[in-house]
Amino acid sequence: MHRAVQILRELASGGPRLGVTELADRLGVAKPTVHALLRTLEIEGLVGQDRDSSKYQLGPNLVQLGNAYLDTHELRTRSLTWADALANRTKEAVWVGVLTGDHVLIVHHAFRPEGAVQILEVGASIPWNTCALGKAIVASSSADVCERLLAGELAVLTGASMADRKALAGHLEEVLKAGYALEDQESAIGDAGIASPVFDRSGEVAGAIGIVGPVERMLGESTRRELAVAVRETARNLSRDLGAPRRAAYAPGA
């Protein structure tokens, strides 16, 4: 089972297609073992073989599994109405994310009400230290989680990405006090974000909700505070909808 999962991970990260020999080398196992695993995964629709190259790629049934995960994810389900309301209130796109390892997985995306064609970002995975969602989540997580992530690899996607551990630790303390996190071109040049943590019925952080858009529209002095208030209020209401205790739903700064 572990090796089958490794194959899926390699195909997801090393694609678009890999052969039996390439996979065997990456996993450090014999080619017959890899071939047998691939045949089983192919029967289940989790991988597919390209007819021209005979190499393997991820299969269509993974989409069904992914959709099933999203459909049963309580934070995503509860966030649908709140995300739409926040998008309409701020006129910006809204993302809802959860922490998976050292990345934030986007589980819901409400489009900006007005504007050009937009790309659905559900399923996108972003290094936690480069986005407002990640910083909002980690700042509100336990000390163990925060320390582990700060000690791990810190991604650098742009010149503005925060990769200095001491500076980032201080920044997280400010995020916790304010009740929201800012992203200023740390994932992509020209983009910004504002996010607040969301808590579940146990009082633990369940994820975060935030808005994303052009930096000049998001972080201007005249609009940043107003947008931050809207994000914090939405996160508070979503937390209450998830059954969070009052002390958690009303995060610092809210």
Residue pairs with C-beta under 8 A, 6 or more apart in sequence:
3 27
3 29
3 33
3 34
3 37
4 37
4 40
4 41
6 27
7 23
7 27
7 34
7 37
7 38
7 41
7 47
8 41
8 46
8 47
8 58
8 62
10 18
10 23
10 26
10 27
11 17
11 18
11 23
11 47
11 56
11 57
11 58
12 58
14 22
14 26
15 57
15 58
16 57
17 50
17 53
17 55
17 56
17 57
18 26
18 55
18 56
18 57
19 53
19 54
19 55
19 56
20 31
20 34
20 35
20 38
20 56
21 31
22 55
23 34
23 38
23 56
24 30
24 31
24 33
24 34
27 34
38 47
38 49
38 56
41 47
41 59
42 48
42 49
42 56
42 59
44 59
44 61
45 59
45 60
45 61
45 62
46 58
46 59
46 61
46 62
47 56
47 57
47 58
47 59
48 56
48 57
48 58
48 59
48 60
49 55
49 56
49 57
50 56
50 57
66 123
70 76
70 107
70 108
70 122
71 77
73 98
73 107
74 200
74 206
74 242
75 96
75 98
75 107
75 198
75 200
75 206
75 207
75 242
76 96
76 107
76 108
78 238
78 241
78 242
79 96
79 107
79 108
79 198
79 209
79 238
80 108
80 110
82 209
82 234
82 237
82 238
82 241
83 94
83 96
83 108
83 110
83 209
83 234
84 94
84 110
85 234
86 94
86 110
86 209
86 211
86 230
86 231
86 234
87 93
87 94
87 110
87 111
87 112
87 113
87 211
88 113
89 230
89 234
90 211
90 227
90 230
90 231
91 112
91 113
91 114
92 112
92 211
92 212
92 213
92 217
92 218
92 227
93 109
93 110
93 111
93 112
93 118
93 211
93 212
93 213
94 108
94 109
94 110
94 209
94 210
94 211
94 212
95 106
95 108
95 109
95 121
95 133
95 193
95 195
95 209
95 210
95 211
95 212
96 106
96 107
96 108
96 109
96 198
96 207
96 208
96 209
97 104
97 105
97 106
97 107
97 126
97 131
97 133
97 134
97 137
97 195
97 207
97 208
97 209
97 210
98 104
98 105
98 107
98 137
98 206
98 207
99 105
99 128
99 134
99 137
99 138
99 141
99 207
100 125
102 127
102 128
102 149
102 152
102 153
103 125
103 126
103 127
103 128
103 134
104 125
104 126
104 127
104 128
104 131
104 133
104 134
104 137
104 208
105 123
105 124
105 125
106 121
106 122
106 123
106 124
106 125
106 126
106 133
107 122
107 207
108 122
109 120
109 121
109 122
111 118
111 120
112 118
112 213
126 133
126 134
126 187
127 134
127 154
127 155
127 157
127 187
128 134
128 135
128 137
128 138
128 149
129 135
129 138
129 149
129 154
129 155
129 161
129 162
129 163
129 168
129 186
130 155
130 156
130 157
130 158
130 161
130 162
130 183
130 186
130 187
131 183
131 186
131 187
131 193
131 195
132 180
132 181
132 182
132 183
132 193
132 194
132 195
132 208
132 210
132 212
133 181
133 193
133 195
133 207
133 208
133 209
133 210
134 181
134 208
135 171
135 172
135 175
135 181
135 183
135 195
136 175
136 180
136 181
136 195
136 196
136 197
136 208
136 210
137 197
137 205
137 207
137 208
138 145
138 146
138 149
138 172
139 146
139 172
139 173
139 175
139 176
139 181
139 197
140 176
140 197
140 199
140 205
140 251
141 205
146 169
146 172
150 165
150 168
150 169
150 172
151 165
154 161
154 162
154 163
154 165
154 168
155 161
155 163
156 163
157 186
157 187
157 188
158 185
158 186
158 187
158 188
158 189
160 184
160 185
160 186
161 186
161 187
162 168
162 171
162 186
175 181
176 252
177 252
177 253
178 228
178 252
178 253
179 196
179 232
179 251
179 252
179 253
179 254
180 194
180 195
180 196
180 210
180 228
180 231
180 232
180 235
180 253
181 193
181 194
181 195
181 196
181 208
181 210
182 192
182 193
182 194
182 219
182 224
183 191
183 192
183 193
183 194
183 195
183 212
184 192
184 215
184 219
185 191
185 192
185 215
187 193
190 214
190 215
191 212
191 213
191 214
191 215
192 212
192 213
192 214
192 215
192 218
192 219
193 210
193 211
193 212
193 213
193 218
194 210
194 211
194 218
194 224
194 227
194 228
194 231
195 208
195 209
195 210
195 211
195 231
195 235
196 208
196 209
196 210
196 231
196 232
196 234
196 235
196 236
196 251
196 254
197 205
197 207
197 208
197 235
197 251
198 205
198 206
198 207
198 208
198 209
198 235
198 238
198 239
198 242
198 244
199 205
199 206
199 239
199 242
199 244
199 245
199 248
199 249
199 251
200 206
200 239
200 242
200 243
200 244
201 242
201 243
201 244
201 245
203 244
203 245
203 247
203 248
204 248
206 239
206 242
208 235
209 231
209 234
209 235
209 238
210 231
211 218
211 227
211 230
211 231
212 218
217 223
218 224
218 227
232 251
232 253
232 254
233 254
235 251
235 254
236 249
236 250
236 251
236 254
239 248
239 249
239 251
240 249
